Amino acid sequence: MGAGNVHQTVVDQKRFEPQRRSMVSKRSVVDEIDEDLLTCSVCLERYKNPQILPCYHSFCEQCLVKLKGPRDTIKCPNCRQLHYVSNMQQLSPSTIINSVIDIIKEHEIQRCHGTCHGCEENSSTNRCVDCAMDLCTTCTNAHRKMPVSQHHRIMNIEELKKAKLNDKSIVFPAVYCTSHQDKLIELYCEKCQIPICHLCLRSNHKGHTVIDLQGAADRFCKMASDHIQLLKAKQSEVKQSKISATKQSEESTKQHLHRKQQITKHSQETIEKLTKIIKQEENSHMTKLKTDYDKMNEEINRQIHQYETTEELLTSTITFINNLLQYSSAAQLMKTSKETTNQLETMMSLDTTWNDKNNSLPQFYPGDITLQGMLGTFQSMEVDSVSYSYQQTREPSHVINAPMKLEKTIEGTEPGMFDYPLGVRINTCGDIVVADHENKRVQIIDIYGTPKSQLQFTGYSKPVRPIDVAVSVDNTYFITDGIWEGNEGNNQVIVCNQYGKVIKCFGGKELQDPCGIAINHNNGIVYVVDNDAHCIRLYENTGFKYIKSVGSEGQGSCQFDYPYFIAINSKGCLIVSDAGNNRIQVLTSDGVFMFAFSGRPNDKFDWPNGVTTDKNDNIYVCDYSNHRVQMFNSKGEFITNIASGSDVLCYPTGIAITDDGKVVVTDCRHCVKIFT
């Protein structure tokens, strides 16, 4: 039984908590189960060949066929998750639901009028316990004579009633071997984990460990019952969590309204303050302009008055001399000639020319107002007072895209500490998942650096030193186990749940050196970067079947030279660090080249490693040998340096973005750094 079937068994076991024996004996319980739990939510009828989606919801097979959309996708009607299902056979059947339906059908048959199941004419007088058939006297005799059924247990009605008091399971329908359909299953093969008949011991299960079927069932029932108790505890926990989350939602709504009011109020106050400052500067300019104007106008009026006086002198002088020349004798003229000459020379020396060189007001040149600082910042409640004080008192920045601030460094080799950490991801709980390479484990820590759990894997031919990790929507981990810095791995991908239980290992046949890994939740494909093969391998997310490879060795489009890590944006595009070619390549989800870009502003990448994207599809790149992390938009256009310099980052390798925009980077100084 696979991991998915085990999980579904536990889920279905919880759904059908009333014991099967109680179902047979109580009509009301059977009717309630049939109505509430055995109805497909699509066709609203009793399940027909129910199949289980990866989200653990069951539907009729024919209903799932109708729900299948473009590109072999199915959107679950219950939780709206999108699943990639290329073949219906890859889905697991809901065996528990089928078993309960069989029991109910048998119960319905028993509630009929006691008609013989053989001839369907006479009233039944006996029952074959092994075949679960009611028979009349004639059919009973024939049943006993048939070689196939001559050894079956046949009881009359009274014997059956007495037997049911001691063992109610005697009314359960018979179950036949899948390999030998005329033989009842009586044993259980522990190696293959399936029930078998005695004939199977001579064929497919020869040499296997085989135990009694009832003993296996009793052990399974105990295991399932123990899990049910644990699940009940989790049920109580999730109910309490839902209550807490609801309260948090209500509180968040209040906080949202309060923060909006804060921002609006502060914005209005800032606008008023800035308006006041600008108004004051306007008044200052107006005052200066008025002073300059009055001074200049006073000078102009003085000159106008001077010109008026000069004009009067000139007019009177011209009139006087004209009269003297017209009406005086020679003796009179010469008697006054000296004075007249002096008067004429004086008049000629008068300044009568207007000079406007210095009679202009100063020119006004509009200036650009640059706002310093910011309207405000958002700070989480956990930021310590020293950090908060620093941000409040530091000089305001004139650069919008300034480097981010180093908030926390997590280092060491104990739990919660690291030895050569590589890939990093954020799981669905918001925790940081780190491939702790030299410590041979995957570590899960919260955003404050507190260790929560660690996953280690044994039993493989070579030690498992994780390189990168991807997280699915149901918190399943996909871990690459390859070669890094001389440490040889098993060249595979390990799939496990959040508690470290291995579900599957795949890729061993194709992968030469798996490195980066990412999951496209839109099409259900897992992308694995094969470093030594210079390509990307594609696998199914659920069946883990190999699909194809993309790319080859080279320097052209969709060619790689030792690619390392991979990220997927909201549109499903692949962002690959093409380390040997010192560039980032962006491809479609099918592996078609879109564009490539390098470092900015004036230099190139030097062996780029980890890549990731944020909710706006901005791209973040660990520029390994340049000791920096750079940010680009979705088109590969440079935005800013998140952090740079070997004093801040030393050979950054893996990178991830939290939901609130913090940047988590693994550093070759055996630490994880968080920037905010």
C-alpha positions in Angstrom: 0.0 0.0 0.0 1.5 3.3 -1.1 1.8 6.4 1.1 -1.1 8.1 -0.6 -3.3 5.1 -0.1 -2.3 4.8 3.6 -3.2 8.5 4.1 -6.5 8.0 2.3 -7.1 4.9 4.4 -6.7 6.9 7.6 -8.8 9.7 6.3 -11.6 7.3 5.2 -11.3 5.4 8.4 -12.0 8.6 10.3 -14.9 9.4 8.0 -16.4 6.0 8.7 -15.8 5.9 12.4 -18.9 3.8 13.1 -17.5 0.2 13.0 -18.5 -1.9 10.1 -20.1 -4.5 12.3 -22.3 -1.9 13.9 -23.3 -0.8 10.3 -24.6 -4.2 9.5 -26.6 -4.5 12.6 -28.2 -1.0 12.8 -30.3 0.1 9.9 -30.4 3.8 10.9 -26.6 4.0 10.9 -26.3 2.4 7.5 -28.9 4.8 6.0 -27.1 7.8 7.6 -23.7 6.8 6.1 -25.2 6.1 2.7 -26.8 9.5 2.6 -24.1 11.7 4.1 -20.7 10.1 3.2 -21.2 7.9 0.2 -22.6 10.6 -2.2 -20.4 12.1 -4.9 -20.6 15.9 -4.6 -20.5 16.2 -8.4 -23.3 13.9 -9.6 -25.1 13.8 -6.1 -25.5 10.0 -6.5 -23.8 7.1 -4.7 -20.2 6.8 -5.7 -19.4 4.7 -8.8 -15.7 3.6 -8.9 -14.5 6.5 -6.7 -11.0 7.8 -7.3 -8.9 9.9 -4.9 -7.3 13.2 -6.1 -4.0 14.3 -4.7 -5.9 16.7 -2.4 -7.5 13.6 -0.9 -11.0 14.3 -2.1 -12.9 11.5 -3.8 -15.2 11.6 -6.8 -16.7 9.1 -9.3 -14.3 8.2 -12.0 -16.8 9.3 -14.7 -17.3 12.7 -12.9 -13.5 13.3 -12.9 -13.4 12.6 -16.6 -16.1 15.3 -17.2 -14.1 17.7 -14.9 -10.9 17.2 -16.9 -9.8 20.5 -18.4 -7.2 21.7 -20.9 -3.6 20.3 -20.6 -4.9 17.3 -18.5 -5.8 19.5 -15.5 -8.6 18.8 -13.0 -9.8 21.5 -10.5 -11.1 19.9 -7.4 -14.8 21.0 -6.9 -14.3 21.0 -3.1 -11.0 22.8 -2.4 -10.4 24.3 -5.9 -6.8 23.0 -6.1 -5.5 22.4 -9.6 -4.1 18.9 -10.3 -2.2 17.6 -13.4 -3.7 14.2 -14.3 -2.4 12.8 -17.6 -4.0 9.4 -17.0 -6.9 8.4 -14.7 -5.1 5.2 -13.9 -2.5 7.2 -11.9 -5.2 8.1 -9.4 -5.7 5.7 -6.5 -9.1 4.1 -6.0 -10.9 4.8 -2.8 -10.9 1.2 -1.5 -12.5 2.1 1.9 -15.5 3.8 0.3 -15.9 0.8 -2.1 -15.8 -1.6 0.9 -18.5 0.4 2.8 -20.7 0.5 -0.4 -20.3 -3.3 -0.7 -21.3 -3.8 3.0 -24.4 -1.5 2.5 -25.4 -3.4 -0.7 -25.1 -6.6 1.2 -27.2 -5.1 4.1 -29.8 -4.0 1.5 -29.9 -7.6 0.1 -30.5 -9.0 3.5 -33.4 -6.6 4.0 -35.2 -8.1 0.9 -38.0 -10.7 1.3 -35.6 -13.7 1.8 -35.6 -14.7 -1.9 -33.0 -17.3 -3.0 -30.0 -15.7 -4.6 -29.5 -18.8 -6.8 -32.9 -19.4 -8.5 -34.4 -16.1 -7.5 -37.8 -17.8 -7.1 -38.0 -19.9 -3.9 -37.7 -18.6 -0.4 -34.2 -18.9 1.2 -33.7 -21.4 3.9 -29.9 -21.5 4.2 -26.9 -19.2 3.8 -23.5 -19.9 2.3 -21.2 -17.9 4.6 -18.2 -18.0 2.3 -20.2 -16.8 -0.8 -22.5 -14.5 1.2 -25.5 -16.0 -0.6 -29.0 -16.9 0.7 -30.2 -20.2 -0.9 -33.3 -22.3 -1.0 -33.1 -26.1 -0.2 -32.7 -27.1 -3.9 -30.0 -24.6 -4.6 -28.3 -25.5 -1.3 -28.0 -29.1 -2.5 -26.6 -28.1 -5.8 -24.1 -25.7 -4.1 -22.8 -28.5 -1.9 -22.2 -30.7 -5.0 -20.2 -28.2 -7.0 -16.4 -28.8 -6.7 -15.7 -25.1 -6.2 -18.1 -24.7 -3.3 -18.4 -28.2 -1.8 -16.3 -27.1 1.2 -18.1 -23.9 1.9 -19.8 -23.3 5.2 -23.6 -23.5 4.9 -25.9 -22.6 7.8 -29.7 -22.6 8.2 -31.4 -19.5 9.5 -31.3 -20.5 13.2 -27.7 -21.5 13.0 -26.8 -18.2 11.3 -28.6 -16.2 14.0 -26.7 -18.0 16.8 -23.4 -17.6 14.9 -24.0 -13.9 14.4 -24.2 -13.4 18.2 -20.6 -14.7 18.6 -19.2 -13.2 15.4 -21.1 -10.5 13.5 -18.4 -10.5 10.7 -19.9 -13.8 9.5 -22.4 -11.7 7.4 -19.7 -9.8 5.6 -19.5 -10.5 1.8 -16.8 -12.9 0.7 -13.6 -11.4 -0.8 -11.8 -13.3 -3.5 -8.2 -13.3 -4.6 -7.3 -10.9 -7.4 -5.0 -13.5 -9.0 -7.2 -16.6 -8.4 -10.7 -15.3 -8.7 -12.4 -18.5 -7.5 -10.3 -18.6 -4.3 -11.1 -16.7 -1.1 -8.3 -14.6 0.4 -7.1 -16.1 3.7 -3.5 -14.9 4.1 -1.6 -11.6 4.0 1.8 -11.1 2.4 3.8 -8.6 4.5 6.4 -8.0 1.8 3.9 -7.1 -0.9 1.4 -5.7 1.5 -1.6 -7.4 -0.1 -4.1 -10.2 0.9 -3.6 -13.5 -1.0 -5.0 -17.0 -1.2 -3.2 -20.3 -0.6 -2.5 -20.8 -4.3 -0.5 -17.5 -4.3 2.1 -19.1 -2.0 3.2 -21.3 -4.9 3.6 -18.5 -7.4 4.2 -14.8 -7.0 4.7 -14.9 -3.2 6.9 -17.9 -2.9 9.5 -17.3 0.0 7.7 -14.2 1.2 6.7 -13.6 4.8 3.0 -14.6 5.0 0.8 -14.2 8.1 -2.8 -15.1 9.0 -5.3 -12.6 7.5 -7.2 -12.1 10.7 -4.0 -11.3 12.6 -3.0 -8.8 9.9 -6.5 -7.2 10.1 -6.3 -7.0 13.9 -2.9 -5.4 13.7 -4.1 -2.9 11.1 -7.3 -2.1 13.1 -5.1 -1.4 16.2 -2.8 0.8 14.1 -5.8 2.6 12.5 -7.5 3.0 15.9 -4.3 4.5 17.4 -4.1 6.9 14.4 -7.7 7.9 14.9 -7.0 8.9 18.4 -4.1 11.0 17.2 -6.4 12.4 14.4 -9.0 13.3 17.0 -6.4 15.3 18.9 -5.5 17.0 15.6 -9.1 17.6 14.9 -9.5 19.4 18.2 -6.3 21.3 17.5 -7.5 22.4 14.0 -10.8 23.5 15.5 -9.0 25.6 18.0 -6.7 26.9 15.3 -9.7 27.8 13.2 -11.1 29.7 16.1 -7.8 31.5 16.7 -7.5 32.2 13.0 -11.0 33.6 12.9 -10.2 35.9 15.8 -6.9 36.8 14.1 -8.9 37.6 10.9 -11.3 39.9 12.9 -8.3 41.5 14.6 -6.6 41.9 11.3 -9.7 43.7 9.9 -9.6 46.1 12.9 -5.9 46.6 12.5 -6.3 47.2 8.7 -8.9 49.9 9.4 -6.8 51.5 12.1 -3.6 51.4 9.9 -5.6 53.0 7.0 -6.8 55.8 9.4 -3.2 56.2 10.6 -1.8 56.5 7.1 -4.6 58.8 5.9 -4.2 61.1 9.0 -0.4 61.1 8.7 -0.6 61.7 5.0 -2.9 64.7 5.4 -0.7 66.1 8.2 2.4 65.7 6.0 0.6 67.4 3.1 -0.4 70.3 5.3 3.1 70.5 6.7 4.7 70.5 3.2 2.1 72.9 1.9 2.9 75.3 4.8 6.6 75.1 4.1 6.1 75.8 0.4 3.6 78.6 1.2 6.2 80.2 3.5 8.8 80.0 0.7 6.3 81.5 -1.7 5.7 84.4 0.6 9.5 84.9 1.0 9.9 85.0 -2.7 7.0 87.4 -3.1 8.5 89.8 -0.4 11.9 89.8 -2.1 10.3 90.4 -5.5 8.3 93.3 -4.1 11.4 94.8 -2.5 13.4 94.6 -5.7 10.5 96.0 -7.7 10.0 99.0 -5.3 13.7 99.8 -5.4 13.9 99.6 -9.1 10.7 101.6 -9.7 11.9 104.3 -7.3 15.1 104.6 -9.4 13.2 104.8 -12.6 10.8 107.5 -11.3 13.8 109.5 -10.1 15.3 109.3 -13.6 12.0 110.3 -15.2 11.9 113.3 -13.0 15.5 114.1 -14.0 14.6 113.8 -17.7 11.7 116.2 -17.2 14.0 118.8 -15.6 16.5 118.4 -18.4 13.8 118.7 -21.0 12.6 122.0 -19.5 16.2 123.4 -19.4 16.8 122.5 -23.0 13.5 124.0 -24.1 14.0 127.3 -22.3 17.7 127.5 -23.5 16.7 126.9 -27.2 13.9 129.5 -27.0 16.2 132.1 -25.3 19.1 131.7 -27.8 16.7 131.7 -30.8 15.3 135.1 -29.6 18.8 136.4 -29.0 19.9 135.5 -32.5 16.8 136.9 -34.1 16.4 140.2 -32.2 20.0 141.3 -31.0 22.5 143.5 -32.8 26.1 142.4 -33.4 27.3 144.4 -30.4 24.7 142.8 -28.2 25.4 139.3 -29.4 29.1 139.6 -28.9 28.6 141.2 -25.5 26.8 138.0 -24.3 28.7 135.5 -26.5 30.8 134.2 -23.7 27.9 133.4 -21.4 25.9 132.1 -24.3 28.7 129.8 -25.3 29.0 128.5 -21.7 25.3 127.8 -21.6 25.3 125.9 -24.9 28.2 123.8 -23.7 26.5 123.1 -20.4 23.3 122.0 -22.2 25.3 119.8 -24.5 26.9 118.0 -21.6 23.5 117.0 -20.1 22.8 113.2 -20.1 19.8 112.6 -22.2 20.2 108.8 -23.1 18.2 106.1 -21.3 20.3 103.2 -20.0 18.2 100.1 -19.1 21.1 97.8 -18.5 20.6 97.5 -14.8 16.9 98.2 -14.7 15.5 94.6 -14.8 14.1 92.5 -12.1 16.0 89.2 -11.2 14.8 86.2 -13.4 12.8 83.5 -11.5 13.8 79.9 -12.3 11.4 77.2 -11.0 13.1 74.6 -8.9 12.5 70.9 -8.5 11.3 69.9 -5.0 12.9 66.6 -3.9 11.2 65.0 -0.8 13.6 63.5 1.6 12.7 60.5 3.7 9.5 58.5 3.5 5.9 58.9 4.5 6.5 56.0 6.9 7.5 52.3 7.2 5.9 49.1 8.2 7.6 47.2 11.1 6.5 43.8 12.4 5.9 43.7 16.2 8.9 41.4 16.7 11.5 44.0 15.6 13.6 44.8 18.6 13.7 48.3 20.0 17.3 49.0 19.0 16.6 48.2 15.4 13.4 50.3 15.5 15.2 53.2 17.1 17.9 53.0 14.4 15.4 53.2 11.6 13.6 56.1 13.2 16.8 58.2 13.8 18.9 57.5 10.7 19.4 60.1 8.0 16.6 60.0 5.4 17.5 58.2 2.2 17.4 60.0 -1.2 17.5 56.6 -3.1 14.2 54.7 -3.5 15.9 51.3 -4.3 18.4 51.3 -1.4 20.0 48.0 -0.2 18.0 46.1 2.3 18.9 45.9 6.0 20.5 42.8 7.5 18.0 41.8 10.2 19.3 38.5 11.5 22.2 36.0 11.0 21.7 32.3 12.0 24.8 30.2 12.2 26.6 27.2 13.8 26.2 23.4 13.6 23.8 22.6 16.4 20.0 22.3 15.8 19.0 25.6 14.3 22.5 26.2 13.1 24.2 25.2 9.8 27.2 23.7 8.1 27.4 24.8 4.4 23.7 25.5 3.8 22.7 25.5 0.1 19.1 25.7 -1.2 16.3 27.4 0.9 12.5 27.6 0.6 9.5 28.9 2.5 6.9 26.2 3.3 3.1 26.7 3.5 3.4 27.5 7.2 5.7 30.4 6.5 8.7 28.6 8.0 12.2 28.5 6.4 13.3 25.1 5.0 17.1 24.8 4.5 19.2 22.2 2.8 21.8 21.9 5.5 24.4 20.1 3.2 27.4 19.1 5.4 25.1 18.3 8.4 23.3 15.8 6.1 19.9 17.1 7.0 17.1 19.4 6.1 16.3 22.0 8.8 13.0 23.8 9.4 13.2 27.0 11.4 10.7 29.8 11.9 11.3 33.3 10.6 12.9 34.3 13.9 15.5 31.5 13.6 14.0 29.2 16.2 14.5 25.5 15.2 11.3 23.5 14.7 12.4 20.2 13.2 15.1 18.5 11.2 14.8 15.7 8.6 17.6 13.1 8.0 17.7 10.2 5.7 19.5 6.9 6.1 19.6 3.5 4.4 21.1 4.7 1.1 24.3 3.6 -0.5 25.8 7.0 0.0 25.2 9.6 2.7 22.3 12.0 1.8 23.6 15.6 1.7 20.7 17.7 0.5 21.4 20.4 -2.1 18.0 22.0 -2.8 14.4 21.6 -1.6 11.0 22.4 -3.1 7.7 22.5 -1.2 4.3 21.5 -2.7 1.0 23.0 -1.7 0.3 20.2 0.8 3.8 20.7 2.5 5.4 17.7 0.8 9.2 18.2 0.4 11.1 17.3 -2.8 14.9 17.1 -1.9 17.7 16.8 -4.5 20.5 14.4 -3.5 23.3 14.9 -5.9 27.0 16.0 -6.1 28.3 19.2 -4.6 31.9 20.2 -4.0 33.2 16.6 -4.2 30.5 15.2 -2.0 28.8 12.4 -4.1 25.1 11.8 -3.5 22.7 9.1 -4.8 21.6 11.2 -7.8 17.9 11.1 -7.0 15.1 13.2 -5.7 13.7 12.2 -2.3 10.0 12.9 -1.6 8.9 13.0 2.0 6.2 14.5 4.2 6.8 17.3 6.6 7.7 14.8 9.3 10.4 13.2 7.2 8.6 10.0 6.2 9.9 9.0 2.7 7.1 8.7 0.2 9.1 8.1 -3.0 12.6 8.4 -4.5 12.7 9.0 -8.2 15.1 10.1 -11.1 17.8 7.6 -10.4 17.7 6.3 -14.0 18.0 9.8 -15.7 19.7 12.1 -13.3 23.5 12.5 -13.4 23.8 15.3 -10.9 20.5 16.8 -9.6 20.9 20.3 -8.2 18.1 22.9 -8.1 14.4 21.9 -8.0 11.1 23.7 -8.4 7.4 22.7 -8.7 5.0 24.3 -11.2 1.6 24.0 -9.4 -0.2 25.2 -12.5 0.7 22.2 -14.6 1.7 19.7 -11.9 5.3 19.3 -13.2 8.5 19.0 -11.1 11.6 20.6 -12.8 15.0 19.3 -11.7 18.2 21.0 -12.8 20.7 18.3 -13.9 24.1 20.1 -13.5 26.4 17.6 -15.2 24.0 16.9 -18.0 23.5 20.6 -18.7 19.7 20.3 -18.9 16.4 20.4 -17.0 14.5 17.2 -16.3 10.7 17.2 -16.1 8.7 14.8 -13.9 5.0 14.4 -13.0 4.2 15.8 -9.6 2.0 12.9 -8.4 3.1 9.8 -10.2 6.8 11.0 -10.4 7.0 9.7 -14.0 9.8 11.0 -16.1 8.4 13.2 -19.0 11.4 14.7 -20.9 14.5 16.8 -20.7 14.9 20.5 -21.8 18.2 22.0 -23.0 21.7 20.8 -23.9 25.3 21.9 -23.4 26.4 25.1 -25.1 26.1 28.9 -25.2 23.1 29.4 -27.3 19.4 29.9 -26.5 18.1 27.1 -24.2 21.7 25.8 -23.9 23.5 25.6 -20.6 26.9 25.4 -19.1 26.5 23.9 -15.6 23.1 25.2 -14.6 22.5 25.3 -10.8 19.2 26.5 -9.5 15.7 27.2 -10.9 12.6 29.2 -9.9 9.1 29.5 -11.4 7.1 32.7 -11.5 3.3 33.1 -11.3 2.9 32.6 -15.1 4.8 29.3 -15.0 8.0 30.6 -16.6 11.3 28.9 -15.7 14.1 31.1 -14.4 17.4 29.2 -14.5 20.8 30.2 -13.3 23.2 29.3 -16.2 26.3 29.6 -14.1 29.0 28.7 -16.6 27.6 31.2 -19.1 27.3 33.8 -16.4 23.6 34.6 -17.2 20.0 33.9 -16.2 17.8 32.2 -18.8 14.0 32.6 -18.8 12.0 29.8 -20.6 8.3 29.0 -21.0 6.9 26.1 -18.9 7.5 23.9 -22.0 11.1 24.9 -22.2 11.0 27.4 -25.0 13.6 30.2 -24.8 12.2 33.6 -24.0 15.2 35.8 -23.1 18.4 36.0 -21.0 20.0 38.7 -19.0 23.2 39.4 -17.0 24.3 41.5 -14.0 24.0 45.3 -13.7 24.7 48.0 -14.0 28.1 47.9 -15.7 29.4 44.4 -15.0 28.3 40.8 -15.4 27.3 38.0 -13.2 30.2 35.8 -11.9 28.8 32.2 -11.5 25.2 33.0 -10.5 23.6 30.5 -8.2 20.2 30.7 -6.3 17.2 32.4 -8.0 13.7 33.2 -6.8 10.7 35.4 -7.5 8.4 37.5 -5.4 4.6 38.0 -5.7 5.2 40.7 -8.4 7.4 38.3 -10.4 10.5 40.3 -9.7 13.6 38.1 -10.0 16.3 37.8 -7.3 19.7 36.4 -8.2 22.5 35.2 -5.9 25.6 36.5 -7.8 27.9 34.0 -6.1 31.5 35.2 -6.8 30.5 38.9 -6.8 29.2 38.4 -3.2 25.9 40.1 -3.8 22.1 39.6 -4.4 20.6 41.6 -7.2 16.9 42.3 -8.0 15.4 42.6 -11.5 11.9 43.0 -12.8 10.1 40.2 -14.7 11.7 41.4 -18.0 15.2 41.1 -16.6 15.7 44.9 -16.2 17.9 45.8 -13.2 16.1 47.4 -10.2 18.6 47.4 -7.3 21.2 45.6 -5.2 19.5 43.9 -2.3 22.9 43.4 -0.6 26.5 43.4 -1.8 30.0 43.2 -0.5 31.9 40.3 1.1 31.5 41.9 4.5 27.7 41.5 4.1 27.5 38.3 2.0 30.1 35.6 1.3 29.4 33.5 -1.7 25.5 33.6 -1.4 24.1 30.3 -2.7 20.3 29.8 -2.0 17.6 32.4 -1.8 13.9 32.6 -0.9 11.3 35.4 -0.3 8.8 35.3 2.6 5.2 36.4 2.2 6.0 39.7 3.9 8.9 40.5 1.5 11.9 39.5 3.6 14.8 38.0 1.7 16.4 34.8 3.1 19.9 33.9 1.8 22.3 31.1 2.6 25.9 32.2 3.1 29.1 30.2 2.7 30.1 31.3 6.2 27.8 28.5 7.4 24.8 30.7 8.1 21.5 31.9 6.9 20.9 35.7 6.6 17.6 37.5 6.6 17.3 40.9 5.0 14.3 43.3 5.5 
